[in-house]
Amino acid sequence: MMKIKIGIVDDDYLIVDLMTKFLQEQQNCDMLFSKTSGQEAIDFLKQAEELPHILLIDLKMKEMNGVELTQFIKHNYPELSVIIISSHYQDSFLSFMIKHGVAAFLPKGISLSKLIDVINEVNKHGFYLLPTQIEVLRDQIPLSNSAAQFLSEGITEREIEILKLIAMQNTAKEIGELLFISTRTVEGHKNNLFLKTGTKNIAGLVLYAIQKKILNPQDIFII
């Protein structure tokens, strides 16, 4: 079983220590590093021979906050998934976080067992929304346009079909089996969707599709 490589960036030493010890005990996790500032994390990534799959980042940090660090990461290491965990969590920040490339946005009060569930889902599907966040998105996102307008923007019917399956948390392999196409073809369509929508990750794609009325928030599969 391939382990999920994880990095932590948080200026709260106690939180870093607790999460590091907990994640080191998980059989499917491999703790690559823990840093207490954004700049330390950047310095590590620039020299690292092995990159993490997922970064757990605090929102409020001195000098460089979590959003600024996420922007740097998504620009320079777009393949890395970012989970923001914050004691300053507010529902009103959710769509903002997703638009900036965050794969999941969590309150620090979340249980460690639930955190593992979220890490596993982000690693497998590229994003995770807490059940309560679905209602939040419904209230936050102004629904505009239509499927016809979506198609007129250059998104094909096949890409819409794949986007819906992505939102239901199907992997590329599962989508390929459902549509009788190769995993490579699915990945190609997904990359085209990123380019055409200007989004940074799967969560951004889902958010975009909700805005365009291609997806109803209720249709998103959440465990």
ZIVENGI-V166579 format. One record per backbone hydrogen bond with DSSP energy under -0.5 kcal/mol. CO is the residue of the C=O (numbers start at 1). NH is the residue of the N-H. Records with the same first field share a line. If there is no record, write none. Layout:
CO->NH / NH
This chain:
3->5
4->30
5->53 / 54
6->32 / 33
7->56
8->35
9->58
11->13
12->16
13->17
14->18
15->19
16->20
17->21
18->22
19->23
20->24
21->25
22->25
23->26
26->29
28->4
30->6 / 32
33->8
35->10
37->41
38->42
39->43
40->44
41->45
42->46
43->47
44->47 / 48
53->81
54->7
55->57 / 83
56->9
57->85
59->61 / 66
62->64
65->69
66->70
67->71
68->72
69->73
70->74
71->75
72->76
73->77
77->80
81->55
82->84 / 103 / 104
83->57 / 85
84->106
85->59
86->89 / 108
90->93
91->94
93->97
94->98
95->99
96->100
97->102
98->101
103->128
104->84
106->86
107->110
111->115
112->116
113->117
114->118
115->119
116->120
117->121
118->122
119->123
120->124
121->125 / 126
122->126
126->203
130->133 / 134
131->134 / 135
132->136
133->137
134->138
135->139
136->140
137->141
140->142
141->143
146->150
147->151
148->152
149->153
150->153 / 155
151->154
156->160
157->161
158->162
159->163
160->164
161->165
162->166
163->167
164->168
165->170
166->169
167->221
171->175
172->176
173->177
174->178
175->179
176->180 / 181
182->186
183->187
184->188
185->189
186->190
187->191
188->192
189->193
190->194
191->195
192->196
193->197
194->198 / 199
201->205
202->206
203->207
204->208
205->209
206->210
207->211
208->212
209->214 / 215
210->213
211->144
216->219
217->220
220->222
